[in-house]
Amino acid sequence: MPAKDDSSDKEKCLDLFLKIGLDERTARNTVANNKVTANLTSVINEAGVTDGCSRTVGNLLYTVATKYPANALPHRPTLLQYIVSSKVKATAQLDAALSFLATTGMENLDLKTFEEACGVGIEVSTEDINQAVSEVVEENKVTILELRYRTNVGELLGHVRKRLPWGDAKVAKQLVDAKLYELLGERTAADDEKPSRKKKEKPAKVEDKAPVATPEKSPEEDLNPYLIFPNPEENFKVHTEVPFSDGSILRCCNTRALLDKHLKATGGKVLTRFPPEPNGYLHIGHAKAMFIDFGLAKDRDGGCYLRYDDTNPEAEKKEYIDHIEEIVQWMGWKPFKITYTSDYFQELYELAVELIKRGHAYVDHQTPDEIKEYREKKMNSPWRDRPISESLKLFEDMKSGLVEEGKATLRMKQDMQSDNYNMYDLIAYRIKFTPHPHAGDKWCIYPSYDYAHCIVDSLENITHSLCTLEFETRRASYYWLLHALGIYQPYVWEYSRLNVSNTVMSKRKLNRLVTEKWVDGWDDPRLMTLAGLRRRGMTSTAINAFVRGIGITRSDGTLISVERLEYHVREELNRTAPRAMVVLHPLKVVITNLEANLAIEVDAKLWPDAKADDASAFYKIPFSNVVYIERSDFRMQDSKDYYGLAPGKSAILRYAFPIKCTEVILADDNETILEIRAEYDPSKKTKPKGVLHWVSQSSPGVDPLKVEVRLFERLFLSENPAELDNWLGDLNPNSKVIIPGAYGVSSLRNAKVGDNFQFERLGYFVVDQDSTPEKLVFNRTVTLKDSYSKGGK
């Protein structure tokens, strides 16, 4: 019965979401996410539109449900009334409203300032837009005349939006198109020609045989994802409140003096940080973090630190440090500065001394088990109220190596009765007699993450401290410490983790897979490590497009189908990967009506839209009397729905000639097919439906180019193996299949490691680092089939 009730509730929610104008796919995806469903249902009820509304209003309500800042919930009903009454009616207005409310937080809402910030009451006429378009076109006239219809229209519209942020985008687009026509006249054949590029970079249209429909774009793909973040000069408003067990509340904000000092030091620029711990390889979740941290800084003309969080000397390795720096660059990001938390060990120590002097820290002698027990019981440590002078002396002894490892820690004096477990006197320093990979043997006490990361954020004048939602409960501790020290407080915001199906991404699980040799190292193409994805042939631009499409949301727990990533990879490789032909399981075909010593050269297309007069868009293939086709393209028994080769049946060899099977040579078991005999039609008058890929002997008795091909599938059978107790038992035994004796066209002979290709009818492949001069190795990146664009997640 409960399952039936749950199903009924979902149907009611689906009906409600359709009433407000959501398309069915978005509505069903929403119902599948309990958190978004709850948010959207609340928003619809608050807005008073349970009987339905226009699609425009409904889409704005959906954006509120998925993007509304949690720190400003009291003001949500007000915003909803503005939307329902059409005072806020455009996406740009809503983005501005959400940004304004995020910085206002719990403070009283000044409606006049709010309306000014999001353009309420501002009417932009068609004449206004036309004037702005005319100005933009005139300013960019030289470039437009040079590029003609290859001009980046999106860039022109961006300039128009800067002038008229509340103007109708559709009208602006129509007027820009009209101005271009007025200036350039009719399109010519030259306007439709692709700009000349190197072979590898030549764009290609989607093949007829493998259509890839463009999925409906999510709102996040259409918008600037960084609009939700406030500007640095706004960081004096309260946006977080930390309640204490005694009833007091810490309202986290900077004083004007602290903010002015910060702005003077930064020049008002946005500064973010990407702070990986150098104890493993980066995975696709880090790609999202980089997109947010580096992307926000780039969007606001600021800078992003690459900061190694190296507070644990036992876990760091130079291998990981080198990998992180290299992979950040491969992903297309350039750090403003590269720093280490250990660069600030002296400042961190001095601030710890200051924290003790202010009565906010103490030296504790409890064991880890005792600390755990006391925290669970909300009991104070016996040493919590020791004299400040005593803690100062003991902390100095810890630093000097006079206290044994494990015999003392420095703890922050926070709030042991709080409802937040992360306020239970967190450890600030512990003793480790271990040399540090970066700082050497100068220190034997090391700061904890909870103590160091917020202080280093402040010391580096970080404007936006961005992290995943599991750190949300640590926000109280973050601000408590900065407030206790009286130093600058960055703006903190958490976003949802990137969870991808059919894989695991926890460092502990990845480490087990690698160390126990379930996979072939950190860069195994089956892993979701960025090194593994690169080796598999996925590009950084496709990965970034995937991350952008997901958006910067706080909707936690959503499992993103890996097919969505594969869609973006196909979209890019379809444009950039030249075509070639490879036969995985060769079946010999002897052409009986072609002389043995004769080879006919045929032209094969590198790109589907290759122009006949462009020699660089083709490669040569010899057509001799011995060719090889896929074994799966031949059957002894024909059928109506089969387009391959069969006895007495014809098929076309791609780019070459039709052939007809005339004889089948079987082995002694009378079942195994050794080879087939066929005749070709040199006139090409035969028009069979089937088209086969193939390779040929380059000269009599010389086999085609032999290559190794590795076919990769999902590493795990289940969508969410991390939830399984026996997650290793869910490993896919067929996740890697090696085909050592495939045949490829001779043009592949000079391929280099990292080169991408589309093997016709098979998928996209990349040259692997295991290749040698004697034998090329290809990894399959993705197949040609795409289910995401046809309704998948």
Secondary structure, 3 states (H helix, E strand, C coil): CHHHHHHHHHHHHHHHHHHCCCCHHHHHHHHCCHHHHHHHHHHHHHHCCCCCCCHHHHHHHHHHHHHCCHHHHHHHHHHHHHHHCCCCCCHHHHHHHHHHHHHHCCCCCCHHHHHHHCCCCCCCCHHHHHHHHHHHHHHCHHHHHHHHHHCCHHHHHHHHHHHCCCCCHHHHHHHHHHHHHHHHCCCCHHHHCCCCCCHHHCCCCCCCCCCCCCCCCCHHHHCCHHHHCCCHHHCCCCCEEEECCCCCEEEECCCHHHHHHHHHHHCCCCEEEECCCCCCCCEHHHHHHHHHHHHHHHHCCCEEEEEECCCCCCCCCHHHHHHHHHHHHHCCCCCCEEEEHHHHHHHHHHHHHHHHHCCCEEEECCCHHHHHHHHHCCCCCCCCCCCHHHHHHHHHHHHCCCCCCCCCEEEECCCCCCCCHHHCCCEEEEECCCCECCCECCCCEEECHHHHHHHHHHHCCCCEEEEEHHHHHHHHHHHHHHHHHCCCCCEEEEECCCEECCCCCCHHHHHHHHHCCCCCCCCCCCCCEHHHHHHHCCCHHHHHHHHHHHCCCCCCCCEECHHHHHHHHHHHHHHHCCEECEECCEEEEEECCCCCCCCEEEEEECCCCCCCCCHHHEEEEEECCEEEEEHHHECCCCCCCCCCECCCCEEEECCCCEEEEEEEEECCCCCCEEEEEEEECCCCCCCCCCEECCEECCECCECCEEEEEEEECCCECCCCHHHCCCHHHHECCCCEEEEEEEEECHHHHHCCCCCEEEECCCEEEEECCCCCCCCEEEEEEECCCCCHHHCCC
